[in-house]
Amino acid sequence: MDITRVIQKKRDGEALDSVEISAVIDGFVSGDVPEYQVAALAMAIYFQGMDESETSVLTKTLMESGESLDWAGVEGLRVDKHSTGGQGDKVSLVLAPLAACCGLQVPMVAGRGLGPTGGTIDKLESIPGYRAELGGTEIRRITEEVGCVIASQGGDFAPADARLYALRDVTATVASVPLITASIMSKKLAEGLDALALDIKWGSGAFMKDVESARSLGAAMAAVGASMGVKTSFLVSDMNQPLGRAVGNANEVREALAALAGEGPADLLEVVYELGAAMLTSAGRAEDTVAARALLEKELASGRPLEKFHEMVRAQGGDLSAELELAPASEVSAARAGYVSAIDGEALGYALIALGGGRRLIEDTVDPSVGLQMRVRLGDEIEEGQPLVELLSSGRGYDEALSMVAGAILIMDEPSATPALFTDNS
């Protein structure tokens, strides 16, 4: 096939058919289509977009480049969630065992952090011995035995997407709704799911900075899921400040454990309940969101989800017998009195990276003990000298992180409206 013609069609705003999309992706994987042509097509997609049919075909092609989990002969419903990420988003650590206790099977494939939004696998790998690199056979076995598993994407799931993402990352074509949709959904749908709940974040700490962009992404992802036979729902949630109070890998695991014990921050638990209700109703385990919420609250209060989390960690080689260590804490205090009017979540994410708690490059190592502990929330009235954030630092990048954190919190004379935790997605 003439790949130049395919690029030209998309450049001129024409839709690509399944044969053309498959030819590009399959040729990219085999080496028959050079990177510069794929980069050119990605740029054309960035400017011209893709319709729902094209996006579904691209998703399916990326997914079929690798392994898909086979649940033949296994009873039960496989359901998962996905978040587009932000600071302090440890929902998966709470929701996976909670959903398992409610009768669902959760074969979660998650990612590591690259950039300011963090990653679920980095959080879990702060637990000594935790093994995230699992093959399909082991993911299936642990899901059957425990009810939930959280494993890394590795090279088995949608390897073509990994190559395409690396190319997008260096050609400024990441921020494209169809390319984001295909990238995320190709890996999630490879899990062999019956239903999927999506948490699309918006705000200063999210990839999508405004509500409309978040809605567009959620609708595109839900449409692709439905086209491939997976009941897919989405909610739009706020990331104009960290979710919960803990940011940083070991710090977030500790907060997730507190939430599983029924002592987590209210905003974190609200997101857990909303996504959990979507999972349960989509899978037919609850008649409506009211019944689903009641079941989730009952299970969390029972203590079983905390036990389930420990069971999952043990099944993946982890050891939670000792409390996870945190780096020494120091306070960042308010330079003036007033009201917390804005929090730059992205700046806080980069502060965590400066401390060593995230990556600038894929090969960077992560210090799980460092992080941030939020002492204020949007709308809080504060006094001069009042602690705003605790920096958990081992010394690396301290001055840089201190400057970023101090500049990330805006204090004004008058209170301002704070965004709702959830936004209507219609």
N, C-alpha and C positions, 0 to 999 in steps of 0.2 A: 504494500500500500504506500502511496505517496504521502508521507507524514507532513511535508510542506503544505500540501493541499488541506490537510486537517487543520493545521495551524491557521492557515488563511481563512478557512470557514469560520472558525471561532473568532478570529480577529475582526471579521466583518459582521459579527453578531448572529451568525447562523447556528442552529442546533446541530450537535454531533449525534450520529447514531451509535448503536451499541457496538457495531463492528469497528468503527473508527476509534472509539474510546478504548476498547479492548486491545486493538492493534498497538496503540501508543503505550499502554501500561505493560502489556506482555512483552513488547519489544524493549521497553526500558529495563525490565527485569532481566531479560536474556542478553542485553547488551547490543541488540540490533538497532535500537533507537538511541542516539547519543543524548547526553544530558542537556546540551544546549538547545535541542529541539523541544525537550520536555519542559525546560525552563521557559522557552518562548510560548508554549501552549499554556503553562501556568499563568504567565503574565496576561495572555489574551483572556483567560477565564477570569482573572482578577478584575479586568476592566469590563468584560461583556457578560459575566455571570454564566449560570447554567440553569435550565429549567428543571422542574421536579424529575422528569424522566431521565435527563442526562445525569443528574446528581445521583439518582438511584442506581443507574448503570455503573457509574464510577465507583460508588460504594461497593457494589457487588463484585466488581472486578478486583478492587483492592483486597476485599475480604477473601476472595477465592485464590489469591496469590499465596495463601498459607493455610494453616490448619484451622478447622472448625470443630468445636466440641460435638461429639456424637452421643446423644442421650438415649439411643434406642434401647428399649427394655428396662429403662429406669423410670420408676414411678415418681410422681411429683411434678411441681411447676417450677421452672427456672426463671427467676426474676432478678433484675439488677437495677442499680441507679448509676447515674453519671453526673458529675458537677463540672462546670467549665472553670471552676477554681477561684481561689482568692486566698487571703491571709486568714489563718486559723480555721480553715475548713477541714475539720476532722470528722465530718458526718459519717463517712463510710465505716469508720472504726466502731461507731455506735450502732449504726443502722443494720449492717450485715448480720451481726449476731442477734439483734432484736428481731429482724425479719425471719431469721431461721427459727427462732423460738415461736413465731406465729405460724409456722407450718410451711414456709417457703424455702426453696433451695436457692442459694445466692453464690454462683460461681463468678466472683468479681475479678476482672482483670483490670489493673490500675497502673498508673505511671509514676515515674520519678519526676521531681521538679527540675525545670530548666527555666530560669527567669524568676520573677518575683512572686509567683503564685504557689510555689511549693508542690509537693507530691505525696500521695498516700503511701507509696512504697518506702520513701525516705523516712516517713514517720514510723512505720512498722519495723524498718531495719534498725531503728534505735534500740529495739528489744534484742538483747543478746541471743545469738543463735538463730534468729528468725530467717527462714528461707523463703524468698519471694520467687526465685527462678524455678518454676515448676513446669513440667511438660503436661500435655493434655490428659494423659492417663492419670497422672497424680492429681491434677485438678478435679477430675471426675471422681476419683476415689475419695478424696477428702470431702468433697461436696456431699457425696452419698453418706459418708460416715458421720460427719459433723453437722452438715447443713449449710455451711458457708466456708468460703476460702477467699483470700485476697492475695492474688499472685501478680507478678509483673508481666508486662506485655511480652517481653523477650523477643526472640526472632521468629517464633512459630506463628504468631498471629499477625496477619496482614503485613508481611515483610515489604511488599511493594509500597505500602504507605510510609514505612520508616524511611525508605530511600527518597520518596517524593517529598516528605516533610523536610528532610535534610536539605533538599534542593530549594524548597520554598523558603526555608529559614535564611538562606544566603542570597536570595533574589528578591526579597521584600514582597513576597506574595502569600504570606501567612494569613493576613487579614482578609480573607475571602470567604463569604458564607458557604458557598457550595464546597469549597476545598476543606474548610473546617468540618463541615457536616460529613463529608465522605471519610475524612481522616478518623473522626471519633467513632462514627457508626460502623465503619468497617471492622473495627476491633471489638466493639460491643456486640454486634450481631454475630460475630464468630463464636460467641459463647453459647450459641444455640438456645436463645432465650424465648420464653413465652410472652414476657412483658418487660418493659423498660421505663423507668421514671427518670426524667432529666431535670436537673437544677441549673438553670441558666442565670448566671450571676451578672449584675450590672453595677457600675459605680467606679469609684476612684481606685479600688483594688482589684477590679475585674478586667478581663480582656475586652468585654463590651462596656463602653463607658456610658452609654445611654440606654434607656428602657426600650426604645423602638428597635435598636440593633439587637438587643437581647431577645425580644419577641420574634424578630425575623429569623434569627438563628434557631430558636426553639421550634418554630413552626416548620422550618426546613428539615430539621432532624426528625421531628415527629412524623412528617410526611414520608420520609425515607424508611423509617421503621415500619410504618403501616404498609408501605408498598412491598415490604419483604416479609409480611405476615406476623410482625411483632407488635403487640399492643403498646403503643408508645405515647406517654403523656409528658407534659413539661410544666414547670412552674418557673416564675421569674422572681428571683430573690435579691435582696440588697447586699452589696459588698462595698459600701461607702465607709465601712469600718470593719475591723476584723470580726469574724464570727466567734463568739465566745470571748475568752480573755487571754488564752494562751496562744502564742505564735512560736514556732520552732519545734523540732521533731520530737524529742523526748518530752518536752513540755506539753505538747499537744496530746501525746499518748496518755500522760498523767491526767489531763483534763477529760479525755475520752473515758478513762477508767472511772473518774468521778461521776461522769454523766451516766455510765452504765450502773453505777451504784445509786442513781437517783438524785445526785447532788450537782448536776451540771448547770451551766448558765442557761437562763430561760430562752435566749435566742437560739442557741445551739439545739436545745431540745425541741423547739418549735419547728425548725427545719427538719429534724429527724422525724417528727410526727407527720408533717405534711408530706414528705417524700414516702414515708412508710405507708401512709394511708393511700397514696397513689399506687404503690406497689400491690397492696392487698386488694384494693378494689379492681385494679386491672386484671389481677389473677383470679378474681372471683372468690377470694377468701373472706371478703366482707361485702355486705350489701351496699353500703354507702360510706362516706368519709366519717360520719359520726360513729358508726359501728367499728370502723377500722381504728379510729383514734382510741376508742374505749379499749379495744383489744391490745393495742400498743402500750397504752398506759398501764394496763393490768399486768402485762408481761414484764415491763420494765420494773414495776414495783415488786415483782416476785423475786427478783435477784437472779433469775435464770439467764438473762442475756449476758450478765457479767461472767457467769460460769461458762457460758458458751464461747465468749471471747477468749477466755483462758484455754478452753479446749481447742479452739482453732489455732491459737498461738503454739500450743504444744504439738499439734499435728503438723505444724510447719517448722518444728525444731526450735521454737523460741522458749525462753526461760524468763518468766515474770516473778520468780521467787524473791528477787531483791528489788527495792525501789529504784527506778531509773534516776541516774544522777543528773543534776543540773549544774551549769556553770555558776560562779559567784554572781550575785545580783548587785546592781547599783541603780540609783534612782535618777530619772530625768524629771526635773521639777518645772512648774509653771513660772515664767518670767513676769507674769502679771495676772491680776484677777479678771474674771469675766466668765464667759460661757464658751464651751467647746462647740465651735461652729462647723468645723470641717476636719476630717482626718484623711490624709493622703495615704491610702492603703498601699499603693504601689511603692511609695517611698519607704514605708515600713518593710515591705518585702525586700527591697534592695538593701536596707539596713541589716536585715537578717543575713543576706548574702555576704555583706562586708564582715560580719561577725564570724563567718565560716559555716553558717547554717543552711546555705544553698549553693548553687553552682552558677558561675559565669560561663564555664565551658563544661561540656558533657563529662570530660574526664576528671573534673575537680572532685576531691573528696569532701565529705560533709561531716561537720562536727555536730553530733546529735544533741549535745548538752547545752548549746547556746540558744538564745531566743529572746523573746519579748513577753512581758506580762502587762497587759493593759490595766491601768488603774482608773481610767475615765472612759466615758461613753459620750457620743454625740448628744448635745443638749445639757450636759452637766454644768452646774454652776461651780466654779472653782475659785480658790484663793491664791494669791501670790505665794510661791514656794511650795504649793501642794504637789505631791508626786503625780505625774502623768503616766509614766511608763517605767517599768523595771527592765533594765538591760541585763540579760544573763550572758556574761562575756568571759571567755578564757584569755582575753587580751588582744587577740587578733582583730584588727580593724576597728578597735574600740572608738577612736576619735572620729573616724569617718561615720560610723553608725550613730554615734551620739549626735553629730551635726544633722544627719538625716532625720532622726527621730524628733529632735527639737524643732526642726522646720516642718515636720509633717502634721503638726497639730495646731490648728488655727484657733485663737482665742479672741472673741469679739465682746464688745460692751453689752450687746443685746442678744437674747436667745434667738435662734433661727429654727425653722421647721426641720425636723429630722425625717428622712425617708421611711416609709413603711417597710417592714421586713419582707412582705410579699406584695407584688404588683399584679394587677389583672393582666392575664396574658392574651386577652382577646383584642 
